[in-house]
Amino acid sequence: MRKVIFVTAIILAVALAAFATESDPSNTVGFIKYQYISGPDTTGFPYGFTPFMLPFKYFRPGYFQTTNIDSIIGAQAADGDEVWNQRTGAVATYFFGVWYGGFPLLYTDAFWYNHPLYAPGTDVDITTAGEVNAAPINYGNIPVGFFAYGLPIVSPTACSSLELELVGLDPLEVWDQLSGGVYFYFFGAWYPDGVLQPGGPIWTNNTSGAPSPSPWIYDPTDDPGRGTTIIQTPAVGSPNRTQTIERAVPSTPRRSAVPSQRTH
């Protein structure tokens, strides 16, 4: 079971128009399409729970930032679909064009998308359009044990680019919720220096017995390859790959795990 994110320039234009995303000239906008790959056939989120996160800042018309699920995902869901917050267990459910029990969708949080067996269709595609985050993010001190995070990355990003070395934990583990990969930081190095994909949340595992001495402050501006077009095509049987695209705005403005782990 593999989930990848597939994008094209044509859908980018449509998505940006649909979500009415506007930006200052210096910012970057783009979109991400969440899909599920089953063998040679491309389908959407499958039955059951799939981990995901949101890589962008989102806006409603008039360039007002929003975290509202009706604005970000809207009517792309199937009746009965759910979005779960992995940290809080909060659940939003979609029926007849409306999300009920909606909670803020923050790009620093990790989520489950649940397409239940009684929902129509075997899968669902979700596309979101927004603005790339360019500001440092303070996640606070890393708690003991497993904790879920969303990462606003728009290109494949190595663990060594996340500034986790500065929190004062050695050892520390990062678990990739999409691929199942586990990356270890100890004695000042990553083993291996795993590459995380846009749309894929992580767990950190702090085994020290106490929260990290320093907060985790992630600065995305120095990530290698940021602001470029990345296109990677997965071969049959290969690990998860991500296809992403970013587009600089013209000078004239105009992420299979089990739900029992959701509280980590």
C-alpha positions as CSV (number, residue, x, y, z in Angstrom):
1,M,0.0,0.0,0.0
2,R,1.6,3.3,-1.1
3,K,0.4,6.8,-1.2
4,V,2.0,9.4,-3.4
5,I,1.3,12.9,-4.4
6,F,0.9,13.6,-8.1
7,V,0.8,17.1,-9.7
8,T,0.6,18.8,-13.1
9,A,0.9,22.4,-14.2
10,I,-2.6,22.2,-15.7
11,I,-4.2,21.2,-12.4
12,L,-2.1,23.8,-10.7
13,A,-3.8,26.6,-12.6
14,V,-7.3,25.1,-12.0
15,A,-6.6,24.5,-8.3
16,L,-5.3,28.0,-7.7
17,A,-8.4,29.5,-9.4
18,A,-10.7,27.2,-7.4
19,F,-9.2,28.0,-4.1
20,A,-8.8,31.7,-5.0
21,T,-5.2,31.8,-3.7
22,E,-3.5,35.2,-3.9
23,S,0.0,36.1,-2.9
24,D,2.5,38.9,-2.6
25,P,5.0,39.0,-5.5
26,S,7.8,37.6,-3.4
27,N,5.9,34.5,-2.3
28,T,5.5,31.1,-3.9
29,V,2.3,29.2,-4.5
30,G,1.5,25.7,-5.5
31,F,-0.7,22.7,-5.0
32,I,-0.6,19.1,-3.8
33,K,-2.8,16.2,-4.9
34,Y,-3.1,13.3,-2.5
35,Q,-3.5,10.0,-4.3
36,Y,-3.2,6.3,-3.5
37,I,-1.2,4.0,-5.7
38,S,-2.3,0.4,-6.0
39,G,-0.1,-1.6,-8.3
40,P,-0.2,-0.1,-11.8
41,D,-3.5,1.7,-11.2
42,T,-3.7,5.2,-9.8
43,T,-6.6,5.8,-7.5
44,G,-7.4,8.1,-4.5
45,F,-7.3,7.6,-0.8
46,P,-8.3,4.0,-0.2
47,Y,-10.6,2.5,2.3
48,G,-9.4,2.9,5.9
49,F,-7.0,5.3,7.5
50,T,-4.2,7.1,5.7
51,P,-1.8,9.5,7.3
52,F,-1.3,12.9,5.7
53,M,-0.4,16.5,6.5
54,L,-0.8,19.9,4.8
55,P,2.3,21.6,3.4
56,F,0.9,25.1,2.7
57,K,-0.7,28.1,4.3
58,Y,-4.2,28.4,2.9
59,F,-6.4,31.4,2.1
60,R,-10.0,32.2,1.2
61,P,-10.9,34.9,-1.3
62,G,-9.5,38.3,-0.5
63,Y,-6.2,36.8,0.7
64,F,-7.5,36.0,4.2
65,Q,-5.6,33.1,5.8
66,T,-7.8,30.2,6.8
67,T,-7.6,26.8,8.6
68,N,-11.2,25.9,7.9
69,I,-11.7,22.4,6.5
70,D,-14.5,23.6,4.3
71,S,-12.1,26.0,2.6
72,I,-9.1,23.7,2.4
73,I,-10.7,20.3,1.4
74,G,-14.3,21.4,0.9
75,A,-16.6,19.2,-1.2
76,Q,-13.9,16.9,-2.6
77,A,-14.7,14.3,0.0
78,A,-17.2,11.4,-0.2
79,D,-20.2,11.2,2.2
80,G,-19.0,9.5,5.4
81,D,-15.3,10.5,5.0
82,E,-13.5,11.6,8.1
83,V,-10.4,13.7,9.0
84,W,-8.9,12.9,12.4
85,N,-6.3,15.0,14.2
86,Q,-3.6,12.6,15.3
87,R,-2.8,14.6,18.4
88,T,-6.2,15.4,19.9
89,G,-8.4,12.7,18.4
90,A,-10.8,15.4,17.1
91,V,-12.9,14.1,14.1
92,A,-14.5,16.0,11.3
93,T,-17.1,14.1,9.2
94,Y,-18.4,15.0,5.7
95,F,-22.0,14.6,4.7
96,F,-24.0,16.2,1.9
97,G,-21.5,18.9,1.1
98,V,-20.7,20.0,4.7
99,W,-18.0,19.1,7.2
100,Y,-19.4,18.5,10.7
101,G,-17.2,18.9,13.8
102,G,-14.6,20.8,11.9
103,F,-11.4,21.8,13.7
104,P,-8.5,24.0,12.6
105,L,-6.3,22.3,10.0
106,L,-2.8,23.5,10.9
107,Y,0.2,22.7,8.7
108,T,2.1,21.8,11.9
109,D,-0.3,19.0,12.7
110,A,-0.6,15.4,11.5
111,F,-3.9,13.9,10.4
112,W,-5.6,10.7,9.3
113,Y,-7.9,10.6,6.3
114,N,-10.5,7.9,6.8
115,H,-12.5,6.6,3.8
116,P,-14.8,4.1,5.5
117,L,-16.3,1.0,3.9
118,Y,-19.8,2.5,3.7
119,A,-18.6,5.6,1.9
120,P,-19.4,5.7,-1.9
121,G,-16.5,4.6,-4.2
122,T,-13.4,2.7,-3.3
123,D,-11.2,5.8,-3.1
124,V,-11.2,9.6,-3.1
125,D,-8.7,12.2,-4.4
126,I,-8.0,15.4,-2.5
127,T,-6.2,18.5,-4.0
128,T,-5.3,21.5,-2.0
129,A,-3.8,24.8,-3.2
130,G,-1.9,27.3,-1.0
131,E,1.2,29.4,-0.3
132,V,4.6,28.0,0.6
133,N,5.6,28.8,4.2
134,A,8.8,30.8,4.4
135,A,8.9,31.6,8.1
136,P,10.6,29.6,10.9
137,I,8.2,27.5,13.0
138,N,8.6,27.0,16.7
139,Y,7.2,23.6,17.6
140,G,8.1,23.9,21.2
141,N,9.9,21.3,23.3
142,I,9.7,17.7,22.0
143,P,7.7,15.6,24.5
144,V,8.7,12.2,25.8
145,G,7.7,9.2,23.7
146,F,6.0,9.4,20.3
147,F,4.6,12.6,19.1
148,A,3.0,13.4,15.7
149,Y,4.0,16.4,13.6
150,G,3.2,17.9,10.3
151,L,6.0,19.5,8.2
152,P,5.4,22.4,5.7
153,I,7.9,21.0,3.2
154,V,7.3,21.3,-0.5
155,S,10.3,19.3,-1.8
156,P,11.8,16.0,-0.6
157,T,13.7,17.1,2.6
158,A,16.4,15.2,4.6
159,C,16.2,14.9,8.3
160,S,19.4,16.8,8.6
161,S,17.6,19.9,7.2
162,L,15.0,20.0,10.0
163,E,17.2,21.6,12.7
164,L,16.4,18.7,15.1
165,E,20.0,18.5,16.1
166,L,19.6,21.7,18.0
167,V,16.9,20.5,20.5
168,G,19.4,18.8,22.8
169,L,18.3,15.2,22.4
170,D,20.9,12.5,21.5
171,P,19.5,10.0,20.7
172,L,16.3,10.9,18.9
173,E,14.2,9.0,16.4
174,V,12.1,10.2,13.4
175,W,9.5,7.8,12.1
176,D,8.1,8.5,8.5
177,Q,4.4,7.7,8.6
178,L,4.2,7.2,4.9
179,S,7.1,4.9,4.2
180,G,7.5,3.4,7.6
181,G,11.2,4.4,7.6
182,V,12.9,5.0,11.0
183,Y,15.8,7.4,11.2
184,F,18.1,7.6,14.2
185,Y,20.1,10.6,15.4
186,F,22.8,9.8,17.9
187,F,26.4,10.8,18.5
188,G,25.8,13.9,16.3
189,A,24.8,12.2,13.1
190,W,21.8,10.6,11.3
191,Y,21.6,6.9,10.6
192,P,20.4,7.1,7.9
193,D,19.7,10.7,6.9
194,G,16.2,9.8,5.7
195,V,14.4,11.9,3.1
196,L,10.8,12.9,4.0
197,Q,8.2,13.6,1.3
198,P,5.7,16.5,1.1
199,G,2.3,15.5,2.5
200,G,3.8,12.9,4.8
201,P,3.7,13.4,8.6
202,I,6.2,12.1,11.1
203,W,6.5,10.8,14.6
204,T,9.4,11.8,16.8
205,N,10.3,9.3,19.5
206,N,12.1,10.9,22.5
207,T,13.5,8.1,24.7
208,S,15.4,10.4,27.1
209,G,12.7,10.4,29.8
210,A,12.3,14.2,29.7
211,P,11.2,16.8,27.2
212,S,13.9,18.2,25.0
213,P,16.0,20.9,26.7
214,S,15.5,23.3,23.8
215,P,12.5,24.0,21.5
216,W,12.4,22.6,18.0
217,I,12.6,25.7,15.7
218,Y,12.4,24.6,12.0
219,D,13.6,27.1,9.4
220,P,12.5,26.0,6.0
221,T,14.3,28.8,4.1
222,D,17.7,26.9,3.9
223,D,16.3,23.6,2.7
224,P,18.2,22.3,-0.4
225,G,16.2,22.5,-3.6
226,R,13.6,24.9,-2.1
227,G,11.8,27.0,-4.7
228,T,12.7,24.6,-7.6
229,T,10.5,22.1,-9.5
230,I,11.0,18.6,-8.4
231,I,9.6,15.7,-10.5
232,Q,10.3,12.1,-9.5
233,T,8.5,9.2,-11.0
234,P,8.2,6.1,-8.9
235,A,9.2,2.8,-10.5
236,V,7.0,-0.3,-9.9
237,G,7.8,-1.7,-6.5
238,S,9.9,1.3,-5.4
239,P,9.4,3.2,-2.1
240,N,7.1,6.2,-1.9
241,R,8.1,9.1,-4.2
242,T,6.6,12.5,-4.4
243,Q,6.0,14.8,-7.4
244,T,5.7,18.4,-6.4
245,I,5.7,21.7,-8.3
246,E,6.1,25.3,-7.2
247,R,5.4,28.4,-9.2
248,A,6.8,31.9,-8.4
249,V,4.0,34.4,-8.5
250,P,4.3,37.1,-11.2
251,S,5.4,40.6,-10.2
252,T,1.8,41.7,-10.4
253,P,-0.2,40.3,-7.5
254,R,-3.5,38.8,-8.4
255,R,0.1,12.9,4.0
256,S,-0.8,3.4,6.1
257,A,-0.9,3.5,9.9
258,V,-3.4,2.4,12.4
259,P,-5.8,4.9,14.2
260,S,-4.9,3.5,17.6
261,Q,-1.7,5.6,17.3
262,R,-3.4,8.8,16.7
263,T,-2.8,10.3,20.2
264,H,1.0,10.1,19.8
